[in-house]
């Protein structure tokens, strides 16, 4: 379903990458090792637990055909080129948000050790504003759900872009710690995530930013990631972890400048799973979509402890991926 939505010509965000991921997972026969369920879509009320009522109301009403009636709101809520008014906009938001929140619910009730929603992870959305291809912040809503059962939740973000929307939402609390590894400097979007941004009031020192330069590779990335997260897990001792697995930190990404391999990216997932804490895995960025689908397929197999053969099985996108998984 999520793959049917379309941001428009020239927009690098392609929801079809999730359909491609699911196609690979199905043809690698990975689903038989998982409980796969259709989540309940989030309602307007559900989204308003974090987002402003007038913003969510606007998302329910605006369409490509009537958007000129909402010129003031389009500007106010930051919809436009990056975050376009597309067909089925509210249903799209309700679907990907419902997947993430339902995953958090299953973790809360011990129905899973790991829950995955590759269509989620839209970390730039703010309380009253769309941003960076993100309309509703499913991550914040999922963390709020996890906080119903856990005193502390850790959020880790490996997207090449700073997880600004999530950091901002929890900047003044010690119940959520945010850790973001991202490119920082120049005019790179969103321009936040300085090492000196550490939180405020009760949240001081509960925001950790790790700004990185172009070309960071597997060795240097994990030389930072592992000791930092080991220390965070030891000191903070969260009841649950949310890991945003943005694939735009992979080498060759259309919008990215890092040099991580599939294995290097997946090593972060394996490391966070090794702590045995309830884990919610979410998608995020990723704009060379054949690599995104390979990455999230590989990471799904990683958390299941399964190997993925380089011999590509027959699938709907075989010609797109071929000649093999590599």
C-alpha positions in Angstrom: 0.0 0.0 0.0 2.7 2.5 1.0 4.4 2.0 -2.4 1.4 3.5 -4.2 2.0 7.0 -2.9 4.0 9.4 -5.1 5.7 12.6 -4.1 5.9 13.8 -7.7 8.3 14.2 -10.6 11.8 15.1 -9.5 11.2 14.6 -5.8 13.9 12.1 -4.5 11.6 10.5 -1.9 10.1 7.4 -3.4 7.8 5.3 -1.2 8.0 2.6 -3.8 11.4 1.6 -2.2 9.4 0.0 0.6 7.5 -2.1 -1.9 10.8 -3.1 -3.4 12.1 -4.1 0.1 9.0 -6.2 0.8 9.4 -7.9 -2.6 13.0 -8.9 -1.9 12.1 -10.1 1.6 9.3 -12.2 0.2 11.4 -13.8 -2.5 14.2 -14.5 -0.1 11.6 -16.3 2.0 12.4 -14.2 5.1 8.8 -13.5 6.1 8.3 -17.1 7.3 10.7 -16.2 10.2 8.6 -13.2 11.3 5.1 -12.3 12.4 3.8 -10.0 9.7 0.8 -7.9 10.4 -1.2 -5.1 8.9 -1.2 -2.2 11.3 -4.1 -0.1 12.2 -3.8 3.3 10.6 -3.3 6.2 13.0 -6.2 8.6 13.4 -6.3 12.4 13.5 -6.6 12.1 17.3 -3.6 9.8 17.5 -1.4 12.2 15.5 -2.5 15.1 17.7 -0.9 13.5 20.7 2.2 15.3 19.4 1.3 17.5 16.5 -0.8 20.6 16.7 -4.5 20.1 16.0 -4.7 22.7 13.3 -1.8 21.2 11.4 -3.3 17.7 11.4 -6.7 19.1 10.5 -5.1 20.8 7.5 -3.5 17.5 6.4 -6.9 15.9 6.4 -8.4 18.6 4.2 -5.8 19.7 1.7 -5.6 17.9 -1.7 -3.8 18.6 -5.0 -7.1 19.9 -6.4 -8.0 22.3 -3.6 -4.5 23.4 -2.4 -4.8 26.9 -3.8 -7.6 27.5 -1.2 -5.0 26.9 1.5 -2.1 29.3 0.3 -1.6 30.7 3.8 -1.6 27.3 5.5 0.8 25.9 2.9 3.3 28.5 3.8 2.7 28.3 7.5 3.0 24.5 7.6 5.9 24.4 5.2 4.3 22.3 2.4 5.8 22.8 -1.0 8.6 21.3 -3.1 10.1 18.9 -0.6 6.8 18.2 1.2 4.2 18.3 -1.6 0.5 18.1 -1.4 0.0 14.7 -3.0 -2.9 12.4 -3.7 -3.9 10.6 -0.5 -1.6 12.6 1.7 -3.4 12.1 5.0 -3.9 8.3 4.3 -0.1 8.1 3.6 0.7 9.7 6.9 -1.8 7.5 8.8 -0.4 4.4 7.2 3.3 4.9 8.0 2.6 6.3 11.4 0.3 3.5 12.3 3.0 1.0 11.4 5.5 2.6 13.8 3.1 3.1 16.7 1.7 -0.4 16.3 5.2 -1.7 16.4 5.8 0.1 19.7 2.6 -1.3 21.1 3.7 -4.9 20.3 7.0 -4.2 22.1 5.1 -2.8 25.1 3.1 -5.9 25.4 6.0 -8.3 24.9 4.6 -9.6 21.6 8.0 -9.0 19.9 11.6 -8.5 20.8 12.1 -6.4 17.6 9.5 -4.6 15.6 10.2 -3.2 12.1 8.5 -0.6 10.0 10.6 0.4 7.0 8.0 2.9 5.8 8.5 4.9 9.1 11.4 6.9 10.4 10.3 10.3 9.2 12.4 12.3 11.6 12.3 15.9 10.3 8.6 16.6 11.0 7.9 19.2 13.7 4.9 19.8 15.9 3.3 22.3 13.4 5.5 21.9 10.3 6.4 19.4 7.6 10.1 19.3 6.7 12.5 17.2 4.6 10.0 14.9 3.0 8.4 14.3 6.4 4.8 15.3 7.3 4.0 13.4 10.6 6.7 12.4 13.0 6.0 8.7 13.5 9.1 8.4 15.6 8.0 10.9 18.2 4.6 9.2 18.4 6.2 5.8 18.8 8.5 7.0 21.6 5.5 8.5 23.4 3.8 5.1 23.1 6.9 3.3 24.5 7.1 5.8 27.4 3.7 4.4 28.6 5.6 1.2 29.7 9.2 2.3 30.0 10.8 5.0 32.2 13.5 5.7 29.6 13.7 5.3 25.9 16.9 5.7 23.7 16.6 7.0 20.2 19.5 6.4 17.8 19.6 7.9 14.3 22.1 6.8 11.6 20.5 8.7 8.7 23.0 11.1 7.1 20.7 14.0 8.1 20.4 15.1 11.7 17.3 13.8 13.5 16.2 17.3 14.3 12.5 16.7 14.7 13.0 14.0 17.3 15.7 15.9 19.2 13.5 19.0 19.3 10.5 17.1 20.7 12.5 15.6 23.6 15.1 18.4 24.1 13.9 19.2 27.7 13.3 15.8 29.1 15.6 13.1 30.6 13.1 10.3 29.8 14.3 10.2 26.2 17.9 10.3 25.1 18.6 11.1 21.5 21.9 10.1 19.7 22.4 11.2 16.1 25.3 10.4 13.7 25.0 12.8 10.7 26.8 15.0 8.3 27.2 18.5 9.6 28.6 21.7 8.1 28.1 24.0 5.2 24.6 24.2 3.9 23.8 20.5 4.5 20.2 20.0 5.5 18.8 20.6 8.1 21.7 22.6 9.4 21.3 21.4 13.0 23.1 18.8 15.1 26.1 20.7 16.5 28.2 18.8 19.0 27.4 21.6 21.5 23.6 20.9 21.3 23.2 18.7 24.4 19.7 19.4 25.7 18.1 21.9 28.0 16.8 21.9 31.6 16.0 18.3 32.6 17.1 17.2 29.2 20.6 18.7 29.5 23.2 16.1 28.4 20.4 13.8 27.1 21.0 14.9 23.5 24.1 13.7 21.9 25.2 14.7 18.4 28.1 13.1 16.5 28.7 15.4 13.5 30.7 13.7 10.7 32.5 14.7 7.5 32.1 13.4 4.0 33.4 10.0 3.1 33.2 8.3 6.5 33.7 4.6 6.0 32.7 1.4 7.9 35.8 1.3 10.0 35.8 4.9 11.2 32.0 5.0 11.6 31.8 1.9 13.8 34.9 3.0 15.7 32.7 5.9 16.9 29.4 4.1 17.1 30.2 1.1 19.2 32.0 2.8 22.1 29.6 5.7 22.2 26.5 3.4 22.3 28.1 1.0 24.7 28.7 3.9 27.1 25.1 5.2 26.6 23.5 1.8 27.2 25.6 1.3 30.3 24.9 4.7 31.8 21.3 5.4 30.6 19.9 1.8 30.7 16.9 2.4 28.6 13.8 0.2 28.7 13.5 0.3 24.9 15.5 1.5 21.9 14.3 3.1 18.7 16.8 2.9 15.8 16.2 5.0 12.7 18.0 3.3 9.9 18.1 5.9 7.2 19.9 4.4 4.2 21.2 7.7 2.8 24.4 7.1 4.8 25.2 4.3 2.3 27.9 4.8 -0.3 26.5 6.0 -3.6 23.3 7.6 -2.2 21.8 10.2 -4.5 21.7 12.8 -1.7 24.4 11.4 0.6 28.2 11.7 0.9 29.1 8.9 3.3 30.8 5.7 2.3 29.2 3.0 4.4 28.7 -0.5 2.9 25.6 -2.6 3.5 27.5 -4.6 6.1 28.9 -1.5 7.8 25.4 0.0 8.0 23.9 -3.3 9.3 26.6 -3.7 11.9 25.0 -0.8 13.8 21.7 -2.7 13.8 23.3 -5.9 15.0 25.2 -4.0 17.7 22.0 -2.4 19.1 20.1 -5.8 19.0 22.9 -7.4 21.0 21.8 -5.6 24.1 18.6 -7.6 24.3 16.5 -4.5 24.9 13.1 -4.1 23.0 14.1 -2.6 19.7 12.0 -0.7 17.2 13.6 -0.5 13.7 12.4 2.3 11.4 13.4 3.4 7.9 14.1 7.0 7.0 16.2 8.6 4.2 17.6 6.8 1.3 17.4 8.0 -2.3 19.2 5.5 -4.5 16.3 3.2 -4.0 17.7 -0.2 -5.2 20.4 0.3 -2.5 17.7 1.2 0.1 15.8 -2.0 -0.6 18.9 -4.1 -0.4 20.0 -2.4 2.8 16.7 -2.9 4.6 16.4 -6.5 3.4 19.9 -7.2 4.7 19.1 -5.6 8.0 15.9 -7.5 8.4 17.8 -10.7 7.8 20.5 -9.5 10.3 18.1 -9.1 13.2 16.7 -12.6 12.4 20.2 -14.1 12.3 19.7 -15.2 8.7 22.2 -15.1 5.8 21.2 -13.4 2.5 22.6 -15.2 -0.6 24.2 -13.0 -3.3 22.2 -15.2 -5.8 19.2 -12.9 -6.4 15.9 -14.8 -6.3 13.3 -14.1 -8.9 11.3 -11.0 -7.9 9.2 -8.2 -9.4 12.3 -5.9 -9.6 14.9 -8.5 -10.7 16.0 -6.4 -13.7 16.4 -3.4 -11.5 18.6 -5.2 -8.9 20.4 -7.7 -11.1 22.6 -9.5 -11.7 22.9 -10.3 -8.0 22.3 -9.0 -4.5 25.7 -7.2 -4.4 
